[in-house]
Amino acid sequence: MSDQTAGTPKEYVTKRMRFGDQEFDVPYYRSTPLDARLETALPGCGIYPPLDPHTYIENGVRCDQDVAVKLRDGVTIYLDVFRLDTPAGDKDLPAILSWSYYGKRSNLPGRDNITLGVPEGSCSNMCMFEGPDPAYWCKQGYAVLNVDGRGVGHSGGDFVWFGKQDGQDGYDVVEWAAAQPWSNGKVGMYGNSSLAMSQWWVAAEQPPHLTCIAPWEGGTDQYREYLTDNGLPAIGFNRFIWSIFRGQGYILDNLAMLERYPLMNAYWESLIPDFKRITVPTYLTAGWDHIHLRGAMNAYMNIASPQKWLRAHREFEWPDGYTWWNLEDLKRFFDRYLKSIRNGWEATPPVRIDVMDAYDCDFQVARPEKEFPLARTRYQKLYLDAARGALSPQPVATTARATYDAVEGRTTFDITSQQDVELTGYAKAHLWVEADGSDEMDLFLTLMKLDENGQWLPTYVMGQPHPGQSGKVRVSQRALDPTLSTDFQPVQSHRTQEKLRPGEIVPVDIAIYPFSRIWHKGQQLRLQIAGRYFREGWFEPFSWELQNKGQHVIHTGGRYDSYLQIPVVPPRYQAGEYVYR
């Protein structure tokens, strides 16, 4: 077997492993050498310098570099420990632990940390990619631990991508940190993206000294959100991510696993955290326009912690995570639970949301709410009318069909708002579809905002226009999971494939990622349906293995009750023309 993601043959081994009541042949490949040149569009990650245990001082911060920690199975992993270089840095310090797969250093010595979207000079070169900056946190009275997880860099063992092994390893490191002479016995976790996702697994193992977690932008379902986009194999992004991983041993190849096991099974289920075992105080974030959005929201709704806070914002995770006001906010959370400072954090609203408008303008910022989805949401159906290319508040009596080229084409359905309307929460589409010239349909749905003249009004993410809130599905995997689906969020089971027969028209339900946005009177809401993703020039190399060909047909009207369901949030108070949201 050879690796097709890197373009060069790799040495593979297969491990027979049990997950649940099933056994699987799991492919691992030998890592590219640590000193191999790494080409990545993400500065600050994929840095694996030679093992060099020593202590150095930088800007008043002491770093004990490449500290060895032995795990319960005898494997040794390495971490860097940062503390303030003063007598106070030797005692009663809470620890902030970050668990990484991209290398625990963001750059080579003497070079500044650079992260896309973050102004230069914001972070020191002690800052791990997507993690806390010791130059800030140590001076606030914390120890920072940057970890190379199992199989990463010089850490022993074979690399795995999330799961129970991560949780057990993290448990061991949490308890090791709490036992150090400088520790006050309390450990928290923080980080963006994969550094957030690893926290679910550690928290679910419930190490006694894990006191709180801050998973900012953390997905939760590897099959539905990453390896596939709701059944569409997301090869481009995952090839990119896997190209960054380096270690001493073997790397579990989830792309090869997807090729072997393309449908949901016990292995893919093993990569979904057990939210009910997460009970520590949790502060999580979700970017309205980001790949981690679905998982972050599902985590917030399902974790068992009675003390949990959500901040849903408009910006990409990196600029959001390193702005001073968000750092100060996070410090209040950590001060409360890691230092036991009674600072009023409990008065923080459980949910804060940015309501987006257009470009880089927001209608409201950090609006306080009590829950998510919002209890006052009114779900409204807008029925598709292919004859007019329109959305209608009333069912459409006459049948019609919209047809577009399955590879390059698209079709749209619009409605003009008769008043200011806020949509916050989950949208979904119920479509009657037909594949003309194929037995498969890969669908990409996008919700867009247009001005009074029909011109697109995007939101900006890191200064670039975002295509709009999306939903995707492979129609042959349309069957829903009744235990996971709700009226506002359909969830496909992905356990069976039902290919389409010639002329067959089938219903399919498609979840659209949650969002929060205002439509002013006269502006238009557009539902775009296509066979591909429309975005150019973005740094993340999104691409999918699609099976589209021929024509896609969307049937509307009469017995084909195709509709878009939207989450309308009424004003909290209205008196005449005065509206308070």
C-alpha positions in Angstrom: 0.0 0.0 0.0 1.3 3.5 -0.8 0.2 6.9 0.4 -1.7 8.9 -2.2 -1.9 12.0 -0.2 1.8 13.0 -0.4 2.6 11.8 -3.9 5.4 9.5 -2.7 5.2 5.9 -1.5 5.2 5.4 2.3 5.7 2.4 4.4 2.5 1.1 5.9 1.6 -1.4 8.7 -1.9 -2.6 9.5 -3.1 -3.0 13.1 -6.1 -5.1 14.0 -8.0 -3.1 16.5 -11.3 -3.3 18.4 -13.8 -0.5 18.7 -17.0 -1.2 20.4 -18.0 -4.7 19.4 -16.3 -4.5 16.0 -12.7 -5.2 14.8 -11.0 -3.1 12.1 -7.9 -3.2 10.0 -6.4 0.2 10.8 -3.6 1.5 8.5 -0.6 3.4 9.9 2.2 4.8 7.8 5.8 5.6 8.9 6.2 9.3 9.5 8.3 11.5 7.2 11.5 12.3 9.0 11.3 15.2 11.5 14.0 17.2 9.7 12.2 17.0 6.3 11.2 20.4 4.8 7.6 21.2 5.5 5.7 23.3 3.1 2.5 24.7 4.7 0.3 27.7 4.2 0.0 27.9 8.0 3.0 29.7 9.5 3.6 28.8 13.1 2.9 25.0 12.9 4.8 21.9 11.8 8.0 22.9 13.7 9.9 19.9 15.1 13.4 21.0 16.2 15.9 18.4 17.6 15.3 17.1 21.1 17.3 19.4 23.5 16.3 19.3 27.2 17.5 22.4 28.9 16.3 25.6 30.6 16.4 29.1 29.2 15.0 32.5 30.2 13.2 34.8 27.7 11.7 38.1 28.7 11.4 37.1 32.3 9.9 33.7 31.6 11.7 30.5 32.4 11.2 27.6 30.0 12.1 24.0 31.0 12.3 22.6 27.4 11.6 19.0 26.4 10.6 17.8 29.8 10.0 14.0 29.7 6.7 12.6 31.1 6.1 8.8 31.2 2.5 7.7 30.5 0.7 4.8 32.1 1.8 2.4 29.4 5.5 3.3 29.6 5.5 5.6 26.6 7.5 8.9 27.1 6.2 12.2 25.7 7.7 15.6 25.8 6.5 19.0 26.9 7.8 22.5 27.5 7.0 24.1 30.9 6.9 27.9 31.1 6.9 29.8 34.5 7.8 33.3 35.6 11.5 33.5 36.5 10.9 34.8 40.0 10.5 33.2 43.4 6.7 33.5 42.9 7.1 31.3 39.8 8.2 28.4 41.9 5.1 27.8 44.0 1.3 27.8 44.0 0.9 28.1 40.2 -2.2 26.9 38.3 -1.3 25.3 35.0 -2.8 25.9 31.5 -2.2 22.8 29.4 -2.3 22.8 25.6 -2.3 19.5 23.7 -1.0 19.8 20.1 -0.4 17.7 17.0 1.4 20.4 15.1 4.6 20.8 17.1 4.8 22.4 20.5 6.8 25.4 19.2 5.5 27.9 16.8 8.9 28.8 15.3 12.6 28.4 15.5 14.5 30.3 18.2 14.8 34.0 17.6 11.9 34.2 15.2 8.6 35.9 16.0 5.4 33.9 16.1 3.3 34.7 13.0 -0.3 33.6 12.7 -2.6 34.5 9.9 -5.0 37.4 10.8 -3.1 38.3 13.9 -1.0 41.5 13.9 2.7 40.9 14.0 4.1 41.4 17.5 1.0 40.1 19.2 2.5 36.8 20.3 6.0 35.7 21.4 7.8 32.8 19.8 7.1 30.8 23.0 3.4 30.6 21.8 2.3 27.3 20.5 0.3 27.4 17.2 -3.3 28.0 18.3 -2.4 27.9 22.0 -1.8 30.3 24.9 1.2 32.6 24.8 3.5 32.1 27.9 4.7 35.7 27.5 1.2 36.8 28.6 -0.1 34.0 30.8 3.1 33.5 32.9 3.0 37.2 33.8 -0.6 36.7 35.0 0.6 34.1 37.5 0.1 30.8 35.5 2.3 28.0 34.3 1.9 27.1 30.7 2.5 23.5 29.5 2.9 22.9 25.7 2.7 19.2 24.9 3.6 17.2 21.9 1.1 14.4 22.2 1.8 10.7 21.6 3.6 10.2 18.3 4.2 13.9 17.7 7.7 15.2 17.3 10.0 13.3 19.7 7.2 12.0 21.8 7.1 8.2 21.8 4.4 5.9 20.5 2.3 6.0 17.3 0.2 9.0 16.3 -3.6 8.9 16.7 -6.0 11.6 15.8 -8.2 12.1 18.8 -10.1 9.4 20.7 -9.9 7.6 24.0 -6.1 7.2 23.8 -5.7 11.0 23.7 -8.0 11.2 26.7 -6.0 8.7 28.8 -2.7 10.4 27.9 -4.1 13.8 28.8 -5.3 12.4 32.1 -1.8 11.3 32.9 -0.2 14.7 32.0 -2.9 16.6 34.0 -2.1 14.5 37.1 1.6 14.8 36.5 1.3 18.6 36.3 -0.8 18.8 39.5 1.9 16.9 41.4 4.8 19.3 40.5 6.4 21.3 43.3 5.4 24.6 41.6 1.7 23.6 41.2 -1.3 24.7 43.2 -3.0 21.4 42.2 -5.3 22.9 39.6 -5.0 22.4 35.9 -7.0 24.0 33.0 -6.8 23.4 29.3 -7.0 25.9 26.4 -6.5 26.2 22.7 -8.1 26.6 19.3 -9.2 24.0 16.7 -7.4 20.7 17.3 -6.1 22.1 20.6 -9.8 22.6 21.5 -10.9 19.2 20.2 -8.4 17.3 22.4 -10.0 18.9 25.5 -13.2 16.9 25.0 -11.3 13.7 25.3 -9.3 14.6 28.4 -12.3 16.1 30.2 -14.3 13.0 29.5 -11.7 10.9 31.3 -12.3 13.1 34.4 -8.8 13.5 35.8 -9.2 14.6 39.4 -7.1 17.8 39.0 -8.6 19.0 35.8 -10.5 22.0 37.0 -11.8 23.7 33.9 -11.5 23.8 30.1 -11.6 26.5 27.4 -12.1 24.8 24.0 -12.3 27.7 21.6 -13.6 26.5 18.2 -13.6 22.7 18.7 -15.3 20.2 16.4 -16.7 17.0 17.7 -17.6 14.5 14.9 -14.6 13.4 12.7 -16.8 11.6 10.2 -19.5 14.2 9.6 -17.4 17.4 10.0 -13.9 16.6 8.8 -13.2 13.4 7.0 -16.4 14.0 5.1 -18.7 17.0 4.9 -21.9 15.1 5.8 -20.9 12.2 3.5 -18.8 14.1 0.9 -15.2 13.0 1.3 -13.3 16.2 2.2 -10.0 15.1 0.8 -8.3 18.4 0.1 -8.4 19.9 3.7 -7.5 16.6 5.3 -4.5 15.9 3.0 -3.3 19.3 4.0 -3.7 18.6 7.7 -2.1 15.2 7.5 0.9 16.6 5.7 1.8 18.6 8.8 2.1 15.6 11.2 5.6 14.3 12.0 6.8 11.8 14.6 9.3 9.1 15.4 6.9 6.2 14.6 3.8 5.6 12.7 0.8 7.8 11.9 -2.8 6.6 11.8 -4.1 7.3 8.3 -7.7 8.3 8.6 -7.9 9.1 4.9 -7.1 5.5 4.2 -9.6 4.5 6.9 -12.3 6.4 5.0 -11.4 4.6 1.8 -11.7 1.3 3.6 -14.7 2.1 5.7 -16.7 4.9 3.9 -19.8 4.6 6.1 -20.5 5.2 9.7 -19.4 2.4 12.0 -18.0 1.8 15.5 -14.6 3.2 14.5 -16.0 6.6 13.4 -18.3 6.6 16.5 -15.3 6.1 18.7 -14.1 9.6 17.5 -17.2 11.3 18.9 -16.6 12.4 22.5 -18.9 11.3 25.4 -20.3 14.7 26.3 -22.2 13.5 29.3 -18.8 12.8 31.0 -17.7 16.4 30.6 -18.7 18.1 33.9 -16.0 20.7 34.6 -16.6 24.4 34.0 -16.3 25.1 30.3 -15.9 28.3 28.3 -16.2 27.6 24.6 -16.4 29.7 21.5 -17.9 29.2 18.0 -17.1 31.3 14.9 -20.3 31.8 12.8 -18.3 31.3 9.6 -16.0 28.4 10.5 -15.4 24.7 10.0 -15.7 24.0 13.7 -19.1 25.6 14.1 -21.4 22.6 14.1 -19.2 20.7 16.6 -18.8 23.6 18.9 -22.5 24.2 19.1 -23.3 20.5 19.6 -20.8 20.3 22.4 -22.3 23.3 24.1 -25.8 21.8 23.9 -24.7 18.4 25.1 -21.9 18.6 27.7 -23.1 17.8 31.2 -21.3 20.7 33.0 -23.8 22.9 34.9 -21.3 25.7 34.5 -20.8 26.4 30.8 -20.5 29.5 28.7 -20.7 30.0 24.9 -19.5 33.0 22.9 -20.5 32.9 19.2 -18.6 35.5 17.2 -18.2 36.7 13.6 -14.4 36.4 13.2 -12.0 33.6 12.4 -10.6 31.8 15.4 -7.0 33.2 15.3 -7.7 36.9 15.4 -10.5 36.3 17.8 -8.3 34.2 20.1 -5.4 36.7 20.4 -7.3 40.0 20.8 -6.7 41.7 24.1 -10.3 41.9 25.1 -10.9 38.2 24.6 -7.7 37.4 26.5 -8.9 39.5 29.4 -12.2 37.7 29.3 -10.6 34.3 29.3 -8.3 35.4 32.2 -11.4 36.2 34.3 -12.6 32.6 33.6 -9.3 31.0 34.5 -8.8 33.3 37.6 -12.2 32.2 38.9 -11.6 28.4 38.6 -7.8 28.0 38.7 -7.1 30.6 41.3 -10.4 30.7 43.2 -10.7 34.5 42.8 -14.3 35.6 43.4 -14.3 38.0 40.5 -18.0 37.9 39.5 -17.5 35.5 36.5 -20.7 33.7 37.3 -22.6 36.8 36.2 -21.3 36.3 32.7 -24.3 35.5 30.4 -24.4 31.8 29.5 -24.5 32.8 25.9 -23.2 35.8 24.0 -23.7 36.2 20.3 -22.6 38.6 17.5 -25.5 39.3 15.2 -23.8 39.9 11.8 -25.0 42.4 9.2 -22.8 43.0 6.1 -19.1 43.2 5.4 -17.2 43.8 8.6 -20.3 45.4 10.3 -22.2 43.7 13.0 -25.7 44.6 14.1 -25.0 43.6 17.7 -21.9 42.4 19.5 -21.8 39.9 22.4 -25.5 40.2 22.9 -26.4 38.3 26.1 -28.7 35.3 25.9 -29.7 32.5 28.3 -29.5 29.5 26.0 -28.8 28.2 22.5 -30.8 27.7 20.4 -32.7 30.7 21.6 -36.0 29.7 23.3 -38.0 32.5 21.6 -37.1 31.2 18.1 -40.0 30.8 15.7 -39.2 28.4 12.9 -40.8 29.5 9.6 -41.0 27.5 6.3 -40.3 29.2 3.0 -41.5 27.1 0.1 -39.4 26.8 -3.1 -41.1 27.9 -6.3 -39.0 26.8 -9.3 -41.3 28.5 -11.7 -40.4 32.0 -10.3 -37.0 31.2 -8.7 -38.6 32.4 -5.4 -39.2 31.5 -1.8 -42.8 31.8 -0.6 -44.2 31.9 2.9 -47.2 29.9 1.6 -47.1 26.4 0.1 -46.9 26.5 -3.7 -49.7 24.7 -5.5 -48.2 24.2 -9.0 -45.4 21.8 -9.6 -42.3 23.0 -11.3 -38.6 22.0 -11.6 -35.3 23.8 -11.6 -32.4 22.2 -13.5 -28.7 23.0 -13.5 -25.5 21.4 -14.6 -24.4 19.0 -11.8 -20.7 19.9 -12.0 -20.6 23.7 -12.6 -24.2 25.0 -12.4 -26.4 26.3 -9.7 -30.0 27.5 -9.1 -31.3 30.1 -6.7 -34.5 31.0 -4.8 -35.1 34.5 -3.4 -37.4 36.3 -1.1 -37.5 40.0 -0.2 -37.9 40.9 3.5 -40.9 43.1 4.2 -39.5 44.2 7.5 -36.3 43.9 9.6 -35.8 40.2 10.4 -33.2 38.6 12.6 -32.3 34.9 11.9 -30.4 33.3 14.6 -29.9 29.5 15.0 -30.3 26.5 12.8 -31.8 26.5 9.3 -32.6 23.4 7.2 -33.8 22.5 3.8 -36.2 19.8 2.8 -35.8 19.2 -1.0 -37.3 16.8 -3.5 -34.4 16.0 -5.9 -33.6 14.0 -9.0 -30.3 13.0 -10.6 -30.7 13.1 -14.4 -27.8 11.1 -15.9 -26.4 9.8 -12.6 -27.2 7.6 -9.6 -25.7 10.2 -7.1 -26.1 13.8 -6.1 -23.6 15.8 -4.0 -25.4 19.0 -2.9 -24.0 22.3 -1.6 -26.5 24.7 -0.2 -25.7 28.3 0.7 -27.8 31.0 2.4 -26.9 34.5 1.2 -27.9 38.1 1.8 -28.6 40.4 -1.1 -29.2 44.2 -1.0 -32.3 46.0 -2.4 -30.8 45.8 -5.9 -30.0 42.1 -5.8 -26.3 42.5 -5.1 -24.6 40.1 -2.8 -23.9 41.4 0.8 -21.2 39.1 2.3 -19.8 39.1 5.7 -16.0 39.4 6.0 -13.8 36.9 7.7 -10.1 37.9 8.1 -11.0 40.7 5.6 -12.3 38.4 2.9 -15.9 37.8 1.8 -17.5 34.6 3.2 -19.7 32.7 0.7 -22.6 32.4 3.2 -23.9 29.8 5.6 -23.7 26.3 4.1 -25.1 22.9 4.2 -23.9 19.8 2.3 -25.1 16.2 1.8 -24.5 13.1 -0.3 -28.0 12.2 -1.4 -27.4 8.4 -1.4 -26.6 8.8 2.4 -29.8 10.8 3.0 -31.3 8.5 5.7 -31.6 10.3 9.0 -30.5 9.1 12.4 -33.7 9.5 14.5 -31.8 9.5 17.8 -29.6 12.5 16.7 -32.0 14.5 14.6 -34.2 17.3 15.8 -36.9 19.4 14.1 -34.3 22.1 13.6 -31.2 20.0 12.8 -31.5 16.8 10.7 -28.6 14.5 11.1 -27.8 11.7 8.6 -27.0 8.3 9.9 -24.5 7.5 7.1 -24.9 3.8 7.7 -26.5 2.9 4.3 -26.3 4.0 0.7 -29.4 4.3 -1.4 -28.3 5.1 -5.0 -30.9 6.9 -7.2 -32.6 5.1 -10.0 -33.3 6.8 -13.4 -36.3 9.2 -13.0 -36.5 8.6 -9.2 -37.5 11.7 -7.1 -36.6 11.5 -3.5 -36.8 13.8 -0.4 -33.7 14.8 1.4 -33.2 16.9 4.5 -30.1 19.1 4.8 -28.9 20.8 7.9 -27.5 24.3 7.4 -24.8 25.4 9.9 -26.2 27.8 12.6 -25.7 31.5 12.1 -26.9 34.9 13.4 -27.7 37.7 11.0 -30.1 40.7 10.4 -32.0 41.3 7.2 -33.2 44.8 6.9 -36.5 45.7 5.2 -36.1 45.5 1.4 -33.1 43.1 1.5 -33.3 39.6 0.1 -32.6 36.2 1.4 -31.3 33.8 -1.2 -31.0 30.0 -1.1 -28.4 28.8 -3.6 -28.3 25.1 -4.5 -25.3 23.7 -6.5 -23.1 20.7 -7.1 -20.0 22.4 -5.8 -18.5 24.9 -3.4 -18.1 28.5 -4.6 -15.1 30.1 -3.0 -11.9 31.3 -4.5 -8.5 32.3 -3.0 -9.1 31.1 0.6 -6.0 29.8 2.3 -7.6 26.5 3.4 -7.4 24.1 0.5 -11.0 22.8 0.6 -11.9 20.1 -2.0 -14.1 17.1 -2.1 -14.3 13.8 -4.0 -17.6 14.4 -5.7 -19.7 12.1 -7.8 -21.7 14.6 -9.7 -22.5 14.3 -13.4 -25.4 15.1 -15.7 -28.1 17.4 -14.4 -29.5 18.1 -11.0 -33.2 18.6 -10.8 -35.0 20.3 -7.9 -38.8 19.6 -7.8 -41.1 22.1 -6.1 -44.8 22.7 -5.6 -47.8 20.4 -5.2 -46.8 17.1 -3.7 -43.1 18.2 -3.9 -43.2 20.4 -0.8 -39.6 21.6 -1.0 -38.9 24.2 1.6 -36.3 26.2 3.5 -36.9 26.4 7.3 -35.4 29.5 8.9 -34.9 30.5 12.6 -36.8 33.8 13.1 -36.0 35.6 16.3 -38.6 38.1 17.3 -37.7 41.3 19.1 -37.6 41.2 22.8 -39.7 44.3 22.9 -41.5 46.5 20.4 -43.6 49.6 20.8 -44.7 51.2 17.6 -41.6 51.8 15.5 -39.3 51.2 18.4 -37.7 47.7 18.4 -35.4 46.3 21.0 -33.6 43.1 20.1 
